[in-house]
Structure formats: structure tokens, C-alpha cells
Amino acid sequence: MPIRVRGTRLTYRSLVVAASAALMTVLLSPAGAQGASPRESRPVYSYGNAVRESVWVDTGLDGDGNGKSDRVAVDIVRPREPAAQGRKIPVIMDASPYYSCCGRGNESQLKTYDSQGNPVQFPLHYDNYFVPRGYAFVAVDLAGTNRSDGCVDVGGRSDIQSAKAVIDWLNGRARGYTTRTGTERTGAGWSNGRTGMIGKSYDGTIANGVAATGVDGLRTIVPIGSISSWYDYYFAQGAPLYDSGPEWLSDYVESPEARARCGAVQQKLVDEAPRTGDWTKLWNERDYVKDARKVKASVFAVHGMQDLNVRTKHLGQWWDALADRGVERKIWLSQTGHVDPFDYRRAEWVDTLHRWFDHYLLGYDNGIDREPMADIERHPDQWSTDKVWPPRTTAVTTARPGPGTAPGVGTLTRRPARPGAAETFTDDPKQSETDWAADLERTTGAKAGFLTAPLAHDLRLAGSSQVTVTATPTTATAHLSAVLVDVGPDTIRDYAASGEGITTLTDRTCWGASTAGDSSCFKVTEARTTTVDRTVFSRGWADLGTYASAGKGRPLTPGKRYTITVDLAASDHIVPAGHRLALIVAGTDKDLIDPPDSTPTLTLDLARTSAKLPFVGGAAAFVRATAGPAPATTPRVSRPEGVAPPRPAHRIPGGSRS
């Protein structure tokens, strides 16, 4: 099996050339070139001879109630040379609950230690790549996991303080110890305090939460597929997304010893997160969006637009809140599900991340802050950029459903429906958005679909949508789904397959230096694609009982009309000329929300139902695309296999593919 370095096969000659180049760089750096400001950190330090150590940082909390302040384990790898030269260095941090229970990355890597308990393997490539370039890499075990004290509280104060306390320690504001229980103190005199947090899923969620504290020293965060409000991970406007709450996740990731002592915390997660979907103070503590005003760090957000684990609602509301407060930010949006960019755009990702950290942690003027804000995957491995996201010409436009020539198959235009126009469907918990989309042009009892005419011009939606529904239920409980569909043939990443849009191969590429216990070489991946004749690209759900308040459900009166606005997940999608844009309103979205206690039939008042959609070019673009004849040569396909129905929803933000 050949080994490759950044796509290049390793040979003896290439190793010699690389070693010679590195030696010359060492001789010239870091005091190096006089005059010109550096634009890129270089791998001039020894990874094999790096300092590898563990420190336990006092969080100032007693989460497990044993009368002692909790200490979290902090495993550190840093170049030895800067400290010897009297220079301090910045830190890249990944704080995670997954280092011993579940693993990190596509290959589910765990931390490993030698017989004395010293760290040997740090998961992922961050240490291999950045330590030789003059950064320290710090891997924090959240409270209650691996070698840390305390209890997991699933995004609450203990989780966030686990990482915030380490930033305080790096800046001389917290106590660190050489052992978990001893009294010997240790400082971080080797660090300049500048910290960048990175991580996928739960890890990136912690980065969001720490940034929302406004802690000094945190210069940037890179959240990948991450949560911005834990309520929205478990509920969608009162509709439950999973068959359990945060106590299941806490129990799953905690160390065995923490599990034995953290019963009180587990019970609190049950008691204060009722399955009714009501908003409680527990959720308020875990809502980082409300504290976006405190964020001082720059943000490089990355998300898969077909992520059905951590849905893009998390990205959209976080991004909008940061934009309102003028936070420096950058974004990548892929066609994948819950996948790290290292596994779908590896070379570009490593290069971009390198320049991002160089700019925000080392202060290099490399221009990344002046480059286009957004990279968006349009087709598998085909990307476009935008100077600002959403584009400045984006404007929310109201589209309105209307009746068609057959029941349940209506129109989507700018014109309001006539008073009294209605559509009726019955909740079928056995059907999913995939089933509804397949039956868009046929009368079925489980959904109401509304389509534009074939488009004369491309139509782009960028940002978050809302659908306001006025419905009359026949029962005391009802759940609603609203989805946007691109009706037309395409080849997309197969986000519903096990790899969520990627296939893992056997060949490897290497990204940095390696040791016997920590390789920088990772399996290559490629896009896994499928041919479709329609694509669901945004969705949202709600319990109709939250019509009066998103945080409090109420029993419905059968036969009474209710109005509710359903928030749809953020997206960026181009519906091509010749395709049609469709809106579907239905009940339970199988495997994505749980069904209500009853089986309601709902009648939609079309005159009081509408969709607010973020069209690039605004209303004029929608009118232009829908007013003229479609291209005469629109390609057609028979019904291909397409994407599979949604798989049963995850309960772990990350899981084995974390």
C-alpha cells in the first residue's frame, strides 16, 4: 500500500530532498529572514523531539459534588526549541468527550499513553502538521471523560468551563497541576496565551460555547458541523428529534468511574429536559446564540448542508447572530452529511486552515481575511466562492402555495391563493421526506405539494427559510414538516449512505511529521455519488402545539385553526433552469422527528400559508425564473434509485464518524 505526502508518493529521493529543504529552513529560521514579514509558518521544529506532557487544570467547579474542585486532563504536545530560545508560542486546542470512548475522525482514533501515562498518540492531524510549524496542540478531556474529574453535563457549565479554564491557565489566570490529585503546580510559561479552538460536532460545539463566554485569549474558533443551541439538537420547535434526551449522551461518553458518581447530574438532565419539548432553564444555559454578543474570536464555520445529525439550523442561527454583531467570519458549505472537510477536500482544507491559524494566531498578513468569505460545493468536488455570504443581493421573498388541478398537487407562485382554498393530508409516520418528494406530482394522502412551473433561469436560495402554515387539525396533537425540493435530474453526494457522501479508500496521504506512535498518514476518501430526479435541500419541523410560544406546547382543539411559522435549515442551493422548485407540507418525517400521540388529519388554509425564501436577486429573480418558458432541451431521467430514506436519527453529535 503506497504512502503519499500531500498526494505525492514517498520515495527515497523525495525524502532526501524534503530533509535537505527542512534543514535549510531550520538554518534560516525562525530568526531567519530579516526584513520582510513572514506569510507562512514552516515546519522547522522537530516533531519527534517535541515535549509531550499532561497537566490537570482546576476548573473551579465541583460537578460531582465530592467537595473537591474538578480537574480536567490536558494533554499537550509542543515543539521543544522555542522555549529554549526564549520564545512563546500559540495553541491549537480540541476539547472533546470522545478521546477514550468513541474516537476522533474518519478512523475513530483514540488518545494513547505509554506505561508512565505520558501521551503518545494525539488523534487527527493537527499535532503532526502544526507542531513542527511552531504551534502547541492541546487535547482536553471534558469533565467526566477519560482522565478528568467531574461529570458530563452535555454542553452546560461544566462542559464549557472544562475548556475555558484551560484557556485561562494558558493565560496565567487558572491553576494547573502535574498530577490529577497532587499539589505540585505547573504553569504554561511556554505559551503566549493566544488560542484557537477547533473540532467537529461535540468538539466544535464546545468551541462555540467557549467563544460565547468572551474569554480573553481565544483568538479564533473553527467549529465543524457543530451545535449552537442544544435544545435544537433534541427538539424542533417542540417536536422531538430523538427518542431520548441529553442524559443518554452523557452516560455514553462518561468514563466508567464518572458514570458511577454522576447520578445526580444524570437525573438533572432528565428532570430539566422534559420530553414535552418545553423550553427550560437547562436549555437556556446551553443556548450559545443568545450570547453571540460576547464573541470576540473570529469564526471559521464549516457544515454539511445535508447534515441530518447536527442540522444546518445550528449553523444558520449562529451565523446570523455573529453577522449581526460584526464578528470576523468565514464559511465552507459542502454537499455532505456529518463529515469533516479533511475527508472531502483534504489538500484545500489543510492549506486554508494553515493560513487561517497563521493569520489569527501568529499575526501573519497572508491575505486570508481579504479572500472570499464563502466556499460552497455546487456539485461533488465542484466549488464556487462568494465575497460575502449570503450574497448582498439576497432578499427574503414570499412565495405562496395554491391549489392545482389535482388534490395535493398545487402551485407555488407569488400570487396569494383565493380565500377558502385548502389542501388536506393525514399524518403517516411510516413516510419520510424522500417518499413525499417521490410522489410530488401525484395525489397522495400523506402530504401537500406545491411546485413552480419549470424555471426559465437558474434560481439560487442562500440562507434560512421560513414557512408559515395555517392548519386545522382533527386531534389534540399534531406535528408538521416543511421541506424544499429541487425537482429535476442531478448527480449529488449520497448523503444518506453510510459514509454520508464519502467513500473511504485504502491508500493514505500524510500531513506532517510522524512518530512510531503517532502517524500523520490518513486514509484517502472520494466522493460517493448517486443520480437523483429530485433533491430535498432544506427542511424544518414543529409541534403545532407550540403555535403561541416556541418554548411551550399546548393541547390543540380539534376543528380549530392554528397558525405557526416553521424555521427551515440554512442552505445554499441553485435550482437550475428547467427544474422546478417545490414546497412540501406534511406530518411526521420518518426517522427525523418522532410522531405525535395521535394520527391527525390537517387541512391547510392556503390563503394563510406562505414561504419566506432567501432568493439571490430577491423577488425579481423569482419572477424572472418562473415567468418565462423553460429551456426546450431540459434533460429528463426515469426514476433512478436516488438517495435512500433518512436513516434512524443519531443520538450522538459525532458518533463513530466523529
Secondary structure, DSSP 4 states (H G I P E B T S, - for coil): --EEETTEE--HHHHHHHHHHHHHHHHH-SS-S-SSPP-S----S-STT-EEEEEEEE-S--TT-SSS--EEEEEEEE-SHHHHTT--EEEEEEEES-TTTT-BTTTTB--EE-TTS-EEE-SSSHHHHHGGGT-EEEEEEPTTSTT--S---SSSHHHHHHHHHHHHHHTTSS-EESSSS---B---TTEEEEEEEEEETHHHHHHHHHHTTT-TTEEEEEEES--SBTHHHHEETTEESSSS-HHHHHHHHS-HHHHHH-HHHHHHHHHTS-TT----HHHHHTB-GGGGGG--SEEEEEEETT-SSS-THHHHHHHHHHHHTT--EEEEEES-SS--GGGTSHHHHHHHHHHHHHHHHH----SGGGS-SEEEEEETTEEEEESSSS-TTEEEEEEEEEEEEETTEEEEESSPPPTT-EEEEE--TT--HHHHHHTTTS--TTEEEEEPPPPSS-EEEEE--EEEEEEEESSS--EEEEEEEEEEEEEEE-TTSTTSSEEEEEEEEE-S--BTTB--EEEEEEE-EEEEEEEEEEEEEEEGGGSS-TT------TT--EEEEEEPPPEEEEE-TT-EEEEEEES--TTTS---SS--EEEEEGGG-EEEEEEETHHHHHHHHHHSPPPTT---------SPPPPSPPSSSSTT--
